[in-house]
Amino acid sequence: MFFYNILITAAVIITSPILLWLGWAKGHRVRERVGIYNGRLNDFLKGKRPVWFHAASVGEVRVLAALIPAYIRTSHEKKIVVSCVTKTGRQTAEKLLPKECLAIYAPLDIAYFVRRAFKNINPKALVIAETEFWPNMLETAKNKNVRTFCINGRISKKSFPRYRLIKPFMMDILSGIECFFMQSSADAERIIKLGVDESRVVASGNIKYDLSRIDLKLKKTFKASRKPGWLNGDRVLVAGSTHKGEEKIILKAFGRIKNKYPNSLLIIAPRHLSRLHEVQEAIDARRLKWVLKSEMDSNGDQTALSAIRDVVILDTMGELQYVYKWGEAAFVGGSLDKTGGHNPLEPAAHSVPVAFGPNMQNCYEISRMLIDNGGARTVANEDDLYEFFDEILSDSESRKSMGTFAGQVAHKNNGVADKVAENLFSLITSRKAVSQPAKIFN
């Protein structure tokens, strides 16, 4: 911890001008980053000790959006604090989470800032989503006897060797977590190999299977949940959560599709909206015409698209999971580069055939299940993606069967959030040990 604190403090000092600029120009609320929450937190808590859930960004927040309502139904908890690392994560939390939740920024992982945040929040329990293992946050929770849990935990095959290199450090910072609810048996096995006693580990299943349920409940919140009139007659393909380098491959494949199917339309959603200009340049390079989704919304009708008919860039937050439903086929990004892939259940939940690249380490179990059940396909390059899109657009039976299989995978594993919520509440309110470590509980 001594060397970690030296490194993290030095990093914050070096980047402090950027942090101050983010706070002033980008609305990142620097005061919250140092553990100061003013009267807003006090007005919400009214002296109550909350359960504190911590997430990184949009993906983890959506997991909490499935888990927290189930936890509230079980616990009747009225005060829950949800901290996020990124601005987009916080914005998503404010949209998706119930009224019993207050979304804040997580403190920077400097001991003094973290201790101040714990003093102000005064949580009765801390729940970490996935792999948000911030050393000072976990150390402070342990020192203050705040009961700590990990939900939807994962240790990917790719990241596992790196964790093993620092196994003594990992054993130390993870020692205060009472129970790890891991996404799969493989994830449970890896966390045990890092030194966590198996009595503290449960392979509970992946809460992401329940995202389709929360999307249906929350669809009225988003305009995108209703298919717009300007898509009338188009053969729509969706490429979601794309990363640098992937757009060029997608656009090359789509250019060939466009030549064969003149009424085809690509909706592309870059994972990071800061890259919009790069995406626009990539589209221009292929001599395709594009329009922003936000422009379509502001125009209110199909007039802005009348001369486009090539590419719509999704530049609005929180809508991709609904936009997938508009497509006849979907490609999920972060999978042709080394990112490790994003959640393919989002299009699968709408019974849309799915394709992704070979690098799906972040969603390995889900991607394998979709492939094995005929709902998805792996594509390695432009030719593979073109052939996938071509098959879906030319063969209605293939499109229907793949979509059906994808939907079955997405929905047959529902219910993980309810089970985790019940077990989490039981553990928070008692000292009962986990009875079936490293197994999927029923």
TINUFI-671663 format. One record per residue (C-alpha): y, z negated, x. Coordinates in steps of 0.5 Angstrom, whole numbers, plus 500, padded with zeros to 3 digits. Layout:
BEGIN
@Y = Y	Z = Z	X = X .
...
! end
This chain:
BEGIN
@Y = 500	Z = 500	X = 500 .
@Y = 505	Z = 498	X = 506 .
@Y = 504	Z = 506	X = 509 .
@Y = 505	Z = 509	X = 501 .
@Y = 511	Z = 505	X = 500 .
@Y = 514	Z = 507	X = 506 .
@Y = 513	Z = 514	X = 505 .
@Y = 515	Z = 514	X = 497 .
@Y = 521	Z = 510	X = 499 .
@Y = 523	Z = 516	X = 504 .
@Y = 521	Z = 521	X = 499 .
@Y = 526	Z = 518	X = 494 .
@Y = 532	Z = 517	X = 499 .
@Y = 531	Z = 524	X = 502 .
@Y = 531	Z = 527	X = 495 .
@Y = 536	Z = 523	X = 492 .
@Y = 541	Z = 528	X = 491 .
@Y = 536	Z = 532	X = 487 .
@Y = 535	Z = 527	X = 483 .
@Y = 542	Z = 525	X = 481 .
@Y = 543	Z = 532	X = 480 .
@Y = 537	Z = 532	X = 475 .
@Y = 540	Z = 526	X = 471 .
@Y = 547	Z = 529	X = 471 .
@Y = 546	Z = 536	X = 469 .
@Y = 539	Z = 537	X = 466 .
@Y = 539	Z = 530	X = 462 .
@Y = 533	Z = 527	X = 466 .
@Y = 536	Z = 520	X = 465 .
@Y = 536	Z = 517	X = 472 .
@Y = 537	Z = 510	X = 469 .
@Y = 530	Z = 510	X = 466 .
@Y = 527	Z = 513	X = 473 .
@Y = 529	Z = 506	X = 476 .
@Y = 527	Z = 502	X = 470 .
@Y = 533	Z = 501	X = 466 .
@Y = 533	Z = 502	X = 459 .
@Y = 539	Z = 499	X = 456 .
@Y = 539	Z = 497	X = 449 .
@Y = 535	Z = 502	X = 446 .
@Y = 528	Z = 499	X = 448 .
@Y = 530	Z = 492	X = 446 .
@Y = 533	Z = 495	X = 439 .
@Y = 526	Z = 498	X = 439 .
@Y = 521	Z = 492	X = 441 .
@Y = 525	Z = 487	X = 438 .
@Y = 522	Z = 482	X = 442 .
@Y = 515	Z = 485	X = 441 .
@Y = 510	Z = 486	X = 447 .
@Y = 508	Z = 493	X = 446 .
@Y = 502	Z = 497	X = 449 .
@Y = 505	Z = 502	X = 454 .
@Y = 501	Z = 509	X = 454 .
@Y = 503	Z = 513	X = 461 .
@Y = 503	Z = 521	X = 461 .
@Y = 505	Z = 526	X = 466 .
@Y = 507	Z = 532	X = 462 .
@Y = 506	Z = 536	X = 456 .
@Y = 498	Z = 536	X = 457 .
@Y = 497	Z = 529	X = 457 .
@Y = 502	Z = 528	X = 452 .
@Y = 498	Z = 532	X = 447 .
@Y = 492	Z = 528	X = 449 .
@Y = 496	Z = 522	X = 447 .
@Y = 498	Z = 525	X = 440 .
@Y = 491	Z = 525	X = 438 .
@Y = 489	Z = 518	X = 441 .
@Y = 495	Z = 514	X = 439 .
@Y = 495	Z = 515	X = 431 .
@Y = 487	Z = 514	X = 431 .
@Y = 489	Z = 507	X = 435 .
@Y = 495	Z = 505	X = 430 .
@Y = 490	Z = 506	X = 424 .
@Y = 485	Z = 502	X = 428 .
@Y = 490	Z = 496	X = 431 .
@Y = 496	Z = 497	X = 426 .
@Y = 500	Z = 497	X = 432 .
@Y = 507	Z = 498	X = 430 .
@Y = 510	Z = 498	X = 437 .
@Y = 508	Z = 503	X = 442 .
@Y = 512	Z = 505	X = 449 .
@Y = 510	Z = 512	X = 452 .
@Y = 512	Z = 514	X = 458 .
@Y = 513	Z = 521	X = 461 .
@Y = 514	Z = 524	X = 468 .
@Y = 517	Z = 530	X = 466 .
@Y = 523	Z = 532	X = 461 .
@Y = 518	Z = 537	X = 457 .
@Y = 513	Z = 532	X = 457 .
@Y = 518	Z = 527	X = 454 .
@Y = 521	Z = 532	X = 449 .
@Y = 514	Z = 534	X = 447 .
@Y = 513	Z = 526	X = 446 .
@Y = 519	Z = 526	X = 441 .
@Y = 516	Z = 531	X = 437 .
@Y = 509	Z = 530	X = 436 .
@Y = 508	Z = 522	X = 437 .
@Y = 509	Z = 518	X = 430 .
@Y = 515	Z = 513	X = 429 .
@Y = 511	Z = 507	X = 432 .
@Y = 512	Z = 510	X = 439 .
@Y = 518	Z = 510	X = 443 .
@Y = 518	Z = 516	X = 449 .
@Y = 522	Z = 514	X = 455 .
@Y = 522	Z = 516	X = 462 .
@Y = 517	Z = 513	X = 467 .
@Y = 520	Z = 509	X = 473 .
@Y = 519	Z = 512	X = 480 .
@Y = 513	Z = 509	X = 483 .
@Y = 518	Z = 505	X = 488 .
@Y = 515	Z = 497	X = 487 .
@Y = 522	Z = 495	X = 485 .
@Y = 524	Z = 500	X = 480 .
@Y = 517	Z = 499	X = 477 .
@Y = 517	Z = 491	X = 477 .
@Y = 524	Z = 492	X = 473 .
@Y = 521	Z = 497	X = 468 .
@Y = 515	Z = 492	X = 467 .
@Y = 520	Z = 486	X = 466 .
@Y = 524	Z = 490	X = 461 .
@Y = 518	Z = 493	X = 457 .
@Y = 513	Z = 487	X = 458 .
@Y = 507	Z = 490	X = 456 .
@Y = 501	Z = 487	X = 453 .
@Y = 497	Z = 493	X = 456 .
@Y = 497	Z = 499	X = 460 .
@Y = 494	Z = 505	X = 458 .
@Y = 494	Z = 511	X = 463 .
@Y = 492	Z = 518	X = 461 .
@Y = 487	Z = 522	X = 465 .
@Y = 489	Z = 522	X = 473 .
@Y = 496	Z = 518	X = 473 .
@Y = 494	Z = 513	X = 478 .
@Y = 501	Z = 511	X = 481 .
@Y = 499	Z = 506	X = 486 .
@Y = 505	Z = 501	X = 485 .
@Y = 505	Z = 502	X = 477 .
@Y = 497	Z = 500	X = 478 .
@Y = 499	Z = 494	X = 483 .
@Y = 504	Z = 491	X = 479 .
@Y = 500	Z = 491	X = 472 .
@Y = 495	Z = 488	X = 476 .
@Y = 499	Z = 482	X = 479 .
@Y = 502	Z = 481	X = 472 .
@Y = 496	Z = 481	X = 469 .
@Y = 497	Z = 486	X = 465 .
@Y = 490	Z = 489	X = 462 .
@Y = 490	Z = 496	X = 464 .
@Y = 485	Z = 502	X = 462 .
@Y = 484	Z = 510	X = 463 .
@Y = 483	Z = 514	X = 458 .
@Y = 481	Z = 522	X = 458 .
@Y = 480	Z = 521	X = 465 .
@Y = 478	Z = 526	X = 470 .
@Y = 476	Z = 527	X = 477 .
@Y = 475	Z = 535	X = 478 .
@Y = 470	Z = 538	X = 483 .
@Y = 475	Z = 541	X = 487 .
@Y = 480	Z = 534	X = 488 .
@Y = 474	Z = 530	X = 489 .
@Y = 473	Z = 531	X = 496 .
@Y = 481	Z = 529	X = 497 .
@Y = 480	Z = 523	X = 494 .
@Y = 474	Z = 521	X = 498 .
@Y = 478	Z = 522	X = 504 .
@Y = 482	Z = 516	X = 502 .
@Y = 476	Z = 512	X = 498 .
@Y = 478	Z = 505	X = 501 .
@Y = 486	Z = 506	X = 498 .
@Y = 483	Z = 509	X = 492 .
@Y = 478	Z = 503	X = 491 .
@Y = 484	Z = 498	X = 492 .
@Y = 489	Z = 502	X = 487 .
@Y = 483	Z = 503	X = 482 .
@Y = 481	Z = 496	X = 482 .
@Y = 485	Z = 493	X = 476 .
@Y = 483	Z = 498	X = 471 .
@Y = 478	Z = 495	X = 467 .
@Y = 475	Z = 501	X = 463 .
@Y = 475	Z = 508	X = 465 .
@Y = 474	Z = 513	X = 459 .
@Y = 472	Z = 519	X = 462 .
@Y = 472	Z = 526	X = 460 .
@Y = 464	Z = 527	X = 462 .
@Y = 458	Z = 525	X = 465 .
@Y = 460	Z = 529	X = 471 .
@Y = 467	Z = 525	X = 471 .
@Y = 464	Z = 519	X = 470 .
@Y = 459	Z = 520	X = 476 .
@Y = 465	Z = 522	X = 481 .
@Y = 469	Z = 516	X = 479 .
@Y = 463	Z = 511	X = 481 .
@Y = 462	Z = 515	X = 487 .
@Y = 470	Z = 513	X = 489 .
@Y = 468	Z = 505	X = 489 .
@Y = 469	Z = 504	X = 481 .
@Y = 463	Z = 499	X = 479 .
@Y = 459	Z = 503	X = 473 .
@Y = 460	Z = 497	X = 468 .
@Y = 467	Z = 499	X = 468 .
@Y = 466	Z = 507	X = 467 .
@Y = 464	Z = 510	X = 460 .
@Y = 463	Z = 518	X = 459 .
@Y = 467	Z = 518	X = 452 .
@Y = 468	Z = 525	X = 452 .
@Y = 474	Z = 530	X = 452 .
@Y = 480	Z = 528	X = 447 .
@Y = 482	Z = 535	X = 447 .
@Y = 477	Z = 537	X = 442 .
@Y = 481	Z = 533	X = 437 .
@Y = 487	Z = 537	X = 439 .
@Y = 486	Z = 542	X = 433 .
@Y = 486	Z = 536	X = 428 .
@Y = 493	Z = 534	X = 430 .
@Y = 495	Z = 541	X = 431 .
@Y = 494	Z = 542	X = 423 .
@Y = 497	Z = 536	X = 421 .
@Y = 503	Z = 537	X = 425 .
@Y = 504	Z = 544	X = 424 .
@Y = 510	Z = 544	X = 419 .
@Y = 514	Z = 541	X = 425 .
@Y = 514	Z = 548	X = 428 .
@Y = 516	Z = 554	X = 425 .
@Y = 511	Z = 558	X = 429 .
@Y = 505	Z = 555	X = 425 .
@Y = 507	Z = 561	X = 420 .
@Y = 506	Z = 568	X = 422 .
@Y = 513	Z = 571	X = 422 .
@Y = 514	Z = 578	X = 418 .
@Y = 516	Z = 582	X = 425 .
@Y = 509	Z = 582	X = 427 .
@Y = 507	Z = 586	X = 421 .
@Y = 502	Z = 591	X = 423 .
@Y = 502	Z = 589	X = 430 .
@Y = 495	Z = 588	X = 434 .
@Y = 497	Z = 582	X = 438 .
@Y = 495	Z = 579	X = 444 .
@Y = 497	Z = 573	X = 447 .
@Y = 497	Z = 571	X = 454 .
@Y = 499	Z = 563	X = 455 .
@Y = 501	Z = 558	X = 460 .
@Y = 501	Z = 564	X = 465 .
@Y = 503	Z = 562	X = 473 .
@Y = 506	Z = 566	X = 478 .
@Y = 502	Z = 572	X = 480 .
@Y = 498	Z = 572	X = 474 .
@Y = 503	Z = 576	X = 470 .
@Y = 503	Z = 582	X = 474 .
@Y = 495	Z = 583	X = 473 .
@Y = 496	Z = 581	X = 465 .
@Y = 502	Z = 587	X = 465 .
@Y = 498	Z = 592	X = 468 .
@Y = 492	Z = 591	X = 464 .
@Y = 496	Z = 591	X = 458 .
@Y = 500	Z = 597	X = 460 .
@Y = 493	Z = 601	X = 459 .
@Y = 492	Z = 597	X = 453 .
@Y = 499	Z = 600	X = 450 .
@Y = 497	Z = 607	X = 452 .
@Y = 490	Z = 607	X = 448 .
@Y = 493	Z = 602	X = 442 .
@Y = 501	Z = 604	X = 441 .
@Y = 501	Z = 599	X = 436 .
@Y = 499	Z = 593	X = 441 .
@Y = 504	Z = 587	X = 442 .
@Y = 503	Z = 582	X = 448 .
@Y = 506	Z = 575	X = 447 .
@Y = 506	Z = 572	X = 454 .
@Y = 508	Z = 565	X = 455 .
@Y = 509	Z = 562	X = 462 .
@Y = 507	Z = 555	X = 463 .
@Y = 514	Z = 554	X = 466 .
@Y = 520	Z = 556	X = 463 .
@Y = 524	Z = 556	X = 469 .
@Y = 520	Z = 562	X = 471 .
@Y = 523	Z = 566	X = 465 .
@Y = 527	Z = 571	X = 470 .
@Y = 521	Z = 572	X = 474 .
@Y = 517	Z = 574	X = 468 .
@Y = 522	Z = 579	X = 466 .
@Y = 523	Z = 582	X = 472 .
@Y = 515	Z = 583	X = 472 .
@Y = 515	Z = 586	X = 465 .
@Y = 521	Z = 591	X = 467 .
@Y = 517	Z = 593	X = 473 .
@Y = 512	Z = 596	X = 469 .
@Y = 517	Z = 599	X = 465 .
@Y = 515	Z = 595	X = 458 .
@Y = 521	Z = 593	X = 454 .
@Y = 521	Z = 585	X = 452 .
@Y = 525	Z = 580	X = 447 .
@Y = 525	Z = 573	X = 448 .
@Y = 522	Z = 569	X = 442 .
@Y = 528	Z = 565	X = 441 .
@Y = 532	Z = 571	X = 440 .
@Y = 527	Z = 573	X = 434 .
@Y = 528	Z = 566	X = 431 .
@Y = 536	Z = 566	X = 432 .
@Y = 536	Z = 573	X = 428 .
@Y = 532	Z = 571	X = 423 .
@Y = 528	Z = 577	X = 422 .
@Y = 525	Z = 583	X = 425 .
@Y = 531	Z = 587	X = 427 .
@Y = 531	Z = 585	X = 434 .
@Y = 524	Z = 587	X = 435 .
@Y = 524	Z = 594	X = 432 .
@Y = 526	Z = 598	X = 438 .
@Y = 521	Z = 593	X = 443 .
@Y = 514	Z = 593	X = 441 .
@Y = 512	Z = 592	X = 448 .
@Y = 512	Z = 584	X = 450 .
@Y = 515	Z = 578	X = 447 .
@Y = 516	Z = 572	X = 452 .
@Y = 515	Z = 566	X = 449 .
@Y = 521	Z = 561	X = 451 .
@Y = 521	Z = 556	X = 446 .
@Y = 517	Z = 549	X = 447 .
@Y = 511	Z = 546	X = 443 .
@Y = 509	Z = 553	X = 440 .
@Y = 504	Z = 556	X = 444 .
@Y = 498	Z = 552	X = 440 .
@Y = 500	Z = 556	X = 434 .
@Y = 502	Z = 562	X = 437 .
@Y = 495	Z = 563	X = 439 .
@Y = 493	Z = 564	X = 432 .
@Y = 497	Z = 570	X = 431 .
@Y = 493	Z = 574	X = 436 .
@Y = 487	Z = 578	X = 436 .
@Y = 485	Z = 575	X = 443 .
@Y = 488	Z = 570	X = 448 .
@Y = 488	Z = 570	X = 455 .
@Y = 489	Z = 562	X = 458 .
@Y = 493	Z = 562	X = 465 .
@Y = 492	Z = 558	X = 471 .
@Y = 485	Z = 561	X = 472 .
@Y = 487	Z = 567	X = 476 .
@Y = 490	Z = 563	X = 481 .
@Y = 488	Z = 556	X = 484 .
@Y = 491	Z = 552	X = 479 .
@Y = 485	Z = 550	X = 476 .
@Y = 486	Z = 553	X = 468 .
@Y = 489	Z = 550	X = 462 .
@Y = 486	Z = 548	X = 456 .
@Y = 482	Z = 554	X = 452 .
@Y = 481	Z = 550	X = 446 .
@Y = 488	Z = 551	X = 444 .
@Y = 486	Z = 559	X = 442 .
@Y = 479	Z = 557	X = 440 .
@Y = 481	Z = 552	X = 435 .
@Y = 484	Z = 558	X = 431 .
@Y = 477	Z = 562	X = 432 .
@Y = 481	Z = 567	X = 437 .
@Y = 476	Z = 570	X = 442 .
@Y = 478	Z = 567	X = 449 .
@Y = 478	Z = 570	X = 456 .
@Y = 480	Z = 566	X = 463 .
@Y = 480	Z = 567	X = 470 .
@Y = 474	Z = 564	X = 474 .
@Y = 478	Z = 558	X = 477 .
@Y = 477	Z = 553	X = 471 .
@Y = 476	Z = 547	X = 474 .
@Y = 481	Z = 543	X = 470 .
@Y = 477	Z = 544	X = 464 .
@Y = 470	Z = 546	X = 467 .
@Y = 466	Z = 543	X = 461 .
@Y = 470	Z = 546	X = 456 .
@Y = 470	Z = 553	X = 459 .
@Y = 463	Z = 553	X = 460 .
@Y = 461	Z = 551	X = 453 .
@Y = 465	Z = 556	X = 450 .
@Y = 462	Z = 561	X = 455 .
@Y = 455	Z = 559	X = 454 .
@Y = 456	Z = 559	X = 446 .
@Y = 459	Z = 566	X = 446 .
@Y = 466	Z = 564	X = 445 .
@Y = 469	Z = 566	X = 451 .
@Y = 469	Z = 570	X = 457 .
@Y = 471	Z = 570	X = 465 .
@Y = 475	Z = 575	X = 467 .
@Y = 477	Z = 576	X = 475 .
@Y = 482	Z = 582	X = 475 .
@Y = 486	Z = 587	X = 471 .
@Y = 480	Z = 591	X = 470 .
@Y = 476	Z = 585	X = 467 .
@Y = 482	Z = 583	X = 463 .
@Y = 483	Z = 590	X = 460 .
@Y = 476	Z = 591	X = 458 .
@Y = 476	Z = 584	X = 454 .
@Y = 482	Z = 586	X = 450 .
@Y = 479	Z = 593	X = 449 .
@Y = 473	Z = 591	X = 446 .
@Y = 476	Z = 586	X = 442 .
@Y = 481	Z = 591	X = 439 .
@Y = 476	Z = 596	X = 438 .
@Y = 470	Z = 592	X = 436 .
@Y = 472	Z = 588	X = 429 .
@Y = 464	Z = 585	X = 429 .
@Y = 465	Z = 583	X = 437 .
@Y = 472	Z = 580	X = 435 .
@Y = 469	Z = 576	X = 429 .
@Y = 463	Z = 574	X = 432 .
@Y = 467	Z = 571	X = 439 .
@Y = 472	Z = 568	X = 434 .
@Y = 467	Z = 564	X = 430 .
@Y = 463	Z = 562	X = 436 .
@Y = 470	Z = 559	X = 439 .
@Y = 472	Z = 556	X = 433 .
@Y = 465	Z = 552	X = 432 .
@Y = 465	Z = 550	X = 440 .
@Y = 473	Z = 547	X = 438 .
@Y = 471	Z = 544	X = 432 .
@Y = 464	Z = 541	X = 433 .
@Y = 466	Z = 536	X = 438 .
@Y = 471	Z = 533	X = 434 .
@Y = 472	Z = 525	X = 433 .
@Y = 472	Z = 523	X = 441 .
@Y = 479	Z = 520	X = 439 .
@Y = 477	Z = 516	X = 434 .
@Y = 471	Z = 513	X = 438 .
@Y = 476	Z = 512	X = 444 .
@Y = 481	Z = 508	X = 440 .
@Y = 476	Z = 504	X = 437 .
@Y = 473	Z = 502	X = 443 .
@Y = 480	Z = 501	X = 447 .
@Y = 482	Z = 496	X = 441 .
@Y = 476	Z = 492	X = 442 .
@Y = 477	Z = 492	X = 449 .
@Y = 484	Z = 490	X = 449 .
@Y = 483	Z = 484	X = 444 .
@Y = 477	Z = 481	X = 447 .
@Y = 474	Z = 481	X = 454 .
@Y = 467	Z = 484	X = 452 .
@Y = 464	Z = 488	X = 457 .
@Y = 463	Z = 495	X = 456 .
@Y = 455	Z = 496	X = 454 .
@Y = 453	Z = 503	X = 456 .
@Y = 457	Z = 505	X = 462 .
@Y = 457	Z = 512	X = 464 .
@Y = 454	Z = 515	X = 458 .
@Y = 457	Z = 518	X = 452 .
@Y = 458	Z = 513	X = 446 .
@Y = 456	Z = 514	X = 439 .
! end
